[in-house]
């Protein structure tokens, strides 16, 4: 007989380290998984470091068998999202486990029990504290290199959750790999010229001072709130959360790979943007379990400073709703294609987009592209 599963909660910093390290151990020999930066994981999961805890509470569980850690799960309640969407939902994420149904079941049971004790009546995930966290369980594309912004998991995860009573598909995200063309598609060139003439919209390249000291970084995420407010599970980012994102992402961005669109009829007010980063996937695989030291920083620096990768990640695009039909996205793509050529990028990874977002997916028809990964969120009524 197999030893029983023992569920333990994360109580101390040393427990949290074990919780994070389990992913590295489980995927160490996987050619497609990307180890997330240990420091980023620690910051996200610590209540004293992550500003999302102003509207969230969380509990982390670890599963052990015969003294060996065999799984983990984070249970999260986003009270702001629950209030907005009128639900009583506990989320789960950081859900990883060995191929043993007893382990995955025990972990989900622990998350459900914790949520039920706090008045929740349904469970959904994988979902993070906010939409800025990784979401969804990989169900297609197991033989494709992952990214630092998406979950990677083994194929058996899907089998485990779908065998459990009550769990059903709630939402799918699609991801595309796009070949960067030698020149921008003629449609984008022509459309860009027409948009500038007819609507007085123009590309704007930021300075660091504009983003960090003159409020443009904050404005960027205010546009995110306006753009994403009606999307699946979204909760608006607070001022403190926005400040954290500006510091964590915008401060580190290569501003040549960040493009804004401004409205000349409104005193050059920013109405849309696109943020891209060179892909860190291969560089992260060269780190020691997501650590920067002793030498993990070097491959990351080679990508950040000298663009030693052939792929760029289309991290975030936001356009105010009233400008979407005016083709502002064409201005963004047109500019970013030119910048990508300058850096020698050959491929672009489009980050997860909801399968119902046909407007965004229709953009890829003008490129040589492939929908190569799919992530799924599940939901269960707990009763």
C-alpha positions as CSV (number, residue, x, y, z in Angstrom):
1,X,0.0,0.0,0.0
2,X,1.2,3.5,-0.8
3,X,1.7,5.9,2.1
4,X,-1.0,8.4,2.7
5,X,-0.8,11.9,1.3
6,X,0.0,14.6,3.9
7,X,-1.0,18.1,3.2
8,X,1.0,20.9,4.9
9,X,0.4,24.7,4.7
10,X,3.2,27.1,4.0
11,X,3.9,28.8,7.4
12,X,7.5,30.2,7.2
13,X,9.9,31.6,4.6
14,X,11.7,28.3,4.4
15,X,8.3,26.6,3.5
16,X,7.8,29.1,0.8
17,X,11.2,28.4,-0.6
18,X,10.2,24.6,-0.8
19,X,6.9,25.6,-2.4
20,X,8.7,27.5,-5.2
21,X,11.6,25.0,-5.6
22,X,9.2,22.2,-6.3
23,X,8.5,23.5,-9.8
24,X,12.2,23.5,-10.7
25,X,12.6,19.9,-9.4
26,X,9.6,18.6,-11.3
27,X,10.6,20.2,-14.6
28,X,14.4,20.1,-14.4
29,X,14.7,17.6,-17.3
30,X,11.9,19.1,-19.4
31,X,13.2,20.7,-22.6
32,X,10.1,22.9,-23.0
33,X,9.5,24.3,-19.5
34,X,11.0,27.7,-18.6
35,X,12.1,28.2,-15.0
36,X,10.6,31.4,-13.6
37,X,12.9,33.7,-11.7
38,X,13.1,32.7,-8.1
39,X,13.1,36.3,-6.9
40,X,10.0,37.1,-8.9
41,X,8.1,34.1,-7.6
42,X,9.1,34.9,-4.0
43,X,7.9,38.5,-4.4
44,X,4.6,37.5,-6.0
45,X,3.8,35.0,-3.2
46,X,4.8,37.1,-0.2
47,X,2.0,39.1,1.3
48,X,4.4,41.8,2.4
49,X,5.8,42.3,-1.1
50,X,2.9,41.9,-3.5
51,X,0.5,44.9,-3.6
52,X,-2.3,42.5,-4.8
53,X,-2.7,41.5,-1.2
54,X,-4.5,44.8,-0.6
55,X,-7.6,43.0,-2.2
56,X,-6.5,39.4,-2.1
57,X,-5.9,36.7,0.5
58,X,-4.1,33.4,-0.1
59,X,-3.0,30.2,1.4
60,X,-0.4,27.8,0.0
61,X,-0.5,24.0,0.4
62,X,2.2,21.3,-0.1
63,X,1.6,17.6,-0.5
64,X,4.0,15.0,0.9
65,X,4.2,11.3,0.6
66,X,6.7,9.4,2.8
67,X,8.4,12.7,3.6
68,X,8.9,13.6,-0.1
69,X,7.2,16.6,-1.5
70,X,5.0,15.6,-4.4
71,X,2.8,18.6,-5.2
72,X,1.7,22.1,-4.4
73,X,-1.2,24.5,-4.9
74,X,-2.0,28.2,-4.1
75,X,-5.6,29.1,-3.1
76,X,-6.4,32.7,-3.7
77,X,-9.5,34.9,-3.1
78,X,-9.6,38.2,-5.0
79,X,-12.3,40.1,-3.2
80,X,-12.2,43.0,-5.7
81,X,-12.9,40.6,-8.6
82,X,-15.6,38.7,-6.7
83,X,-17.4,42.0,-5.9
84,X,-17.1,43.1,-9.5
85,X,-18.4,39.9,-11.0
86,X,-20.9,39.1,-8.2
87,X,-19.5,35.7,-7.3
88,X,-17.9,33.9,-4.4
89,X,-14.9,32.3,-6.1
90,X,-11.7,30.8,-4.7
91,X,-9.0,30.7,-7.3
92,X,-6.2,28.1,-7.6
93,X,-2.8,28.4,-9.3
94,X,0.8,27.4,-8.8
95,X,-0.7,23.9,-9.2
96,X,1.9,21.3,-9.8
97,X,2.1,17.6,-8.9
98,X,3.6,14.3,-9.8
99,X,1.5,11.9,-11.9
100,X,-0.6,10.6,-9.1
101,X,-4.3,11.3,-9.0
102,X,-4.4,11.0,-5.2
103,X,-2.0,13.9,-5.0
104,X,-3.8,16.3,-7.3
105,X,-7.1,15.4,-5.7
106,X,-5.8,16.1,-2.2
107,X,-4.4,19.4,-3.2
108,X,-7.6,20.6,-4.9
109,X,-9.6,19.4,-1.9
110,X,-7.4,21.5,0.4
111,X,-7.9,24.6,-1.8
112,X,-11.7,24.0,-1.9
113,X,-11.9,23.5,1.9
114,X,-10.0,26.7,2.6
115,X,-12.3,28.6,0.2
116,X,-15.5,27.0,1.6
117,X,-14.4,28.1,5.1
118,X,-14.3,31.6,3.9
119,X,-17.8,31.5,2.3
120,X,-16.8,30.7,-1.3
121,X,-19.1,28.4,-3.3
122,X,-17.0,27.9,-6.5
123,X,-13.4,27.3,-7.5
124,X,-11.7,28.3,-10.7
125,X,-8.3,28.3,-12.2
126,X,-5.5,28.3,-12.8
127,X,-5.9,32.0,-12.1
128,X,-3.5,34.3,-10.3
129,X,-3.9,37.3,-8.0
130,X,-4.6,39.5,-11.1
131,X,-4.5,39.2,-14.8
132,X,-0.9,40.2,-14.8
133,X,0.0,36.7,-13.3
134,X,0.2,33.5,-15.4
135,X,-3.2,32.0,-16.1
136,X,-4.5,28.7,-17.5
137,X,-3.4,25.1,-17.7
138,X,-1.6,24.1,-20.8
139,X,-3.7,21.6,-22.8
140,X,-2.1,22.0,-26.3
141,X,1.5,22.7,-27.3
142,X,3.5,20.5,-24.9
143,X,6.3,20.1,-27.4
144,X,6.7,23.9,-27.8
145,X,9.1,26.1,-25.8
146,X,7.2,28.0,-23.2
147,X,7.7,31.6,-22.1
148,X,8.4,33.3,-18.8
149,X,4.8,34.7,-18.9
150,X,2.8,31.5,-19.3
151,X,2.4,28.3,-17.3
152,X,3.9,25.1,-18.6
153,X,2.7,21.7,-17.4
154,X,2.9,18.1,-18.4
155,X,0.0,16.5,-20.4
156,X,-1.2,14.5,-17.4
157,X,-2.4,17.6,-15.6
158,X,-5.5,17.9,-17.9
159,X,-6.3,14.2,-17.4
160,X,-6.2,14.6,-13.6
161,X,-8.5,17.6,-13.4
162,X,-11.0,16.4,-16.1
163,X,-11.5,13.1,-14.3
164,X,-12.8,14.9,-11.2
165,X,-16.5,15.4,-10.9
166,X,-17.7,19.0,-11.3
167,X,-14.7,20.6,-13.1
168,X,-15.5,21.9,-16.6
169,X,-14.0,24.3,-19.1
170,X,-14.6,27.9,-18.2
171,X,-12.3,29.8,-20.7
172,X,-9.5,29.1,-23.2
173,X,-6.5,31.2,-24.1
174,X,-4.8,30.9,-27.5
175,X,-1.2,31.7,-28.3
176,X,0.4,32.3,-31.7
177,X,3.9,32.1,-33.1
178,X,4.4,34.6,-35.9
179,X,7.1,34.9,-38.5
180,X,8.2,38.6,-38.6
181,X,8.0,39.6,-42.3
182,X,10.8,41.3,-44.2
183,X,8.6,44.3,-44.6
184,X,5.3,45.3,-43.0
185,X,2.3,43.9,-44.7
186,X,1.0,46.3,-47.4
187,X,-2.3,46.6,-45.6
188,X,-0.6,47.9,-42.5
189,X,1.5,50.4,-44.4
190,X,-1.5,51.7,-46.3
191,X,-3.7,51.7,-43.2
192,X,-1.1,53.5,-41.1
193,X,-0.9,56.4,-43.6
194,X,-4.6,56.7,-43.8
195,X,-5.0,56.6,-40.0
196,X,-2.5,59.4,-39.5
197,X,-4.2,61.6,-42.1
198,X,-7.8,60.9,-41.3
199,X,-7.7,60.6,-37.5
200,X,-4.5,62.5,-36.6
201,X,-3.2,59.5,-34.7
202,X,0.6,59.1,-34.5
203,X,3.2,56.7,-33.1
204,X,5.1,58.0,-30.1
205,X,8.3,56.6,-28.7
206,X,8.7,57.2,-25.0
207,X,11.6,58.6,-23.1
208,X,12.5,57.1,-19.7
209,X,11.6,60.4,-18.1
210,X,8.1,60.4,-19.6
211,X,7.4,56.9,-18.3
212,X,8.9,57.1,-14.9
213,X,8.6,60.7,-13.8
214,X,5.9,62.3,-16.0
215,X,3.1,59.8,-15.4
216,X,3.1,58.1,-18.8
217,X,3.9,54.7,-17.2
218,X,0.8,55.1,-14.9
219,X,-1.3,56.2,-17.9
220,X,-0.3,53.0,-19.7
221,X,-1.8,50.8,-17.1
222,X,-4.8,53.0,-16.8
223,X,-5.4,52.1,-20.4
224,X,-5.0,48.5,-19.5
225,X,-7.8,48.9,-16.9
226,X,-10.1,50.6,-19.5
227,X,-9.2,48.0,-22.2
228,X,-9.5,44.8,-20.2
229,X,-12.2,45.8,-17.7
230,X,-14.9,43.5,-19.2
231,X,-12.6,40.5,-19.9
232,X,-12.9,37.2,-18.1
233,X,-12.2,37.5,-14.4
234,X,-10.5,40.9,-14.6
235,X,-10.2,43.2,-11.6
236,X,-9.0,46.8,-12.1
237,X,-5.4,47.5,-11.0
238,X,-5.1,49.9,-8.1
239,X,-2.7,52.8,-7.8
240,X,-0.4,50.7,-5.7
241,X,-0.5,47.8,-8.1
242,X,0.2,50.1,-11.1
243,X,3.2,51.6,-9.3
244,X,4.5,48.1,-8.8
245,X,4.1,47.1,-12.4
246,X,5.8,50.3,-13.6
247,X,8.7,49.6,-11.4
248,X,8.9,45.9,-12.2
249,X,8.4,46.0,-16.0
250,X,8.5,49.5,-17.5
251,X,11.7,50.4,-15.7
252,X,13.4,47.4,-17.3
253,X,11.9,47.7,-20.8
254,X,13.9,48.5,-23.9
255,X,12.0,51.7,-25.0
256,X,12.6,51.0,-28.6
257,X,10.3,47.9,-28.1
258,X,7.6,50.0,-26.5
259,X,5.3,51.9,-28.8
260,X,2.5,54.3,-28.0
261,X,-0.2,55.8,-30.2
262,X,-1.2,59.4,-29.4
263,X,-4.2,61.5,-30.6
264,X,-3.1,64.8,-32.1
265,X,-6.7,66.1,-31.7
266,X,-6.4,65.7,-27.9
267,X,-3.1,67.3,-27.2
268,X,-1.2,64.1,-28.0
269,X,-2.9,62.1,-25.3
270,X,-1.9,58.4,-25.3
271,X,-4.8,56.2,-26.5
272,X,-3.0,52.9,-27.0
273,X,0.3,51.1,-26.6
274,X,2.2,47.9,-27.3
275,X,4.9,46.5,-25.0
276,X,7.3,43.8,-26.3
277,X,10.3,42.2,-24.7
278,X,13.0,40.0,-26.2
279,X,12.4,36.4,-25.3
280,X,14.1,35.2,-22.1
281,X,13.0,31.6,-22.5
282,X,16.4,30.1,-23.5
283,X,18.3,32.3,-21.2
284,X,16.2,31.3,-18.2
285,X,16.8,27.7,-19.0
286,X,20.5,28.4,-18.5
287,X,20.0,29.7,-14.9
288,X,20.3,27.5,-11.9
289,X,16.7,27.0,-10.8
290,X,15.7,30.6,-11.7
291,X,18.6,32.1,-9.6
292,X,20.6,35.0,-10.8
293,X,23.7,34.0,-9.0
294,X,26.4,32.9,-9.4
295,X,26.1,33.2,-13.2
296,X,22.4,33.1,-14.0
297,X,22.5,36.9,-14.7
298,X,24.8,36.6,-17.6
299,X,22.5,34.9,-20.2
300,X,19.7,37.2,-19.2
301,X,21.9,40.3,-19.6
302,X,22.9,39.1,-23.1
303,X,19.3,39.1,-24.1
304,X,18.3,42.3,-22.3
305,X,21.3,44.4,-23.5
306,X,22.4,42.8,-26.7
307,X,19.2,41.0,-27.9
308,X,20.8,37.6,-28.1
309,X,17.6,35.8,-29.2
310,X,15.7,35.4,-32.4
311,X,12.3,35.9,-30.8
312,X,10.4,38.8,-29.3
313,X,7.4,38.4,-27.0
314,X,4.3,40.5,-27.7
315,X,3.7,41.0,-24.0
316,X,0.9,43.5,-23.8
317,X,-1.2,45.6,-26.2
318,X,-4.0,48.0,-25.1
319,X,-6.1,50.4,-27.1
320,X,-9.0,52.5,-25.7
321,X,-12.3,51.0,-26.9
322,X,-13.3,54.1,-28.9
323,X,-10.2,53.8,-31.0
324,X,-10.2,50.2,-31.8
325,X,-12.2,50.6,-35.0
326,X,-9.9,53.4,-36.1
327,X,-7.1,51.0,-36.7
328,X,-4.7,52.2,-34.0
329,X,-3.2,48.7,-33.7
330,X,-1.9,49.0,-37.3
331,X,0.3,51.9,-36.2
332,X,1.7,49.8,-33.3
333,X,2.4,46.7,-35.5
334,X,4.0,48.8,-38.2
335,X,6.4,50.4,-35.9
336,X,7.3,47.2,-33.9
337,X,8.0,45.3,-37.2
338,X,10.7,47.9,-38.1
339,X,12.2,47.7,-34.6
340,X,12.2,43.9,-34.6
341,X,14.2,44.0,-37.9
342,X,16.7,46.4,-36.3
343,X,17.4,43.9,-33.5
344,X,17.4,40.8,-35.8
345,X,14.3,39.1,-34.4
346,X,12.8,36.5,-36.7
347,X,9.8,35.4,-34.7
348,X,7.2,36.9,-32.4
349,X,5.3,35.1,-29.6
350,X,1.8,36.5,-29.1
351,X,0.9,36.2,-25.5
352,X,-2.4,34.5,-24.4
353,X,-5.6,35.9,-25.9
354,X,-9.1,34.6,-25.2
355,X,-10.4,32.3,-27.8
356,X,-13.5,34.5,-28.2
357,X,-11.3,37.5,-29.1
358,X,-11.6,37.1,-32.8
359,X,-10.7,40.7,-33.5
360,X,-7.2,40.2,-32.2
361,X,-6.8,36.8,-33.8
362,X,-7.9,38.2,-37.2
363,X,-4.7,40.3,-37.2
364,X,-2.5,37.3,-37.6
365,X,-4.0,36.4,-41.0
366,X,-1.7,39.0,-42.5
367,X,1.3,37.2,-41.3
368,X,2.8,33.7,-41.5
369,X,1.5,32.4,-38.2
370,X,0.5,29.3,-36.2
371,X,-1.7,28.9,-33.2
372,X,0.6,26.6,-31.3
373,X,-0.4,26.6,-27.6
374,X,-3.7,26.6,-25.7
375,X,-4.3,27.2,-22.0
376,X,-7.6,26.4,-20.2
377,X,-9.2,27.6,-17.0
378,X,-11.6,25.3,-15.2
379,X,-14.5,26.0,-12.9
380,X,-16.4,23.9,-10.4
381,X,-19.5,24.7,-8.2
382,X,-18.6,23.6,-4.7
383,X,-22.1,23.5,-3.4
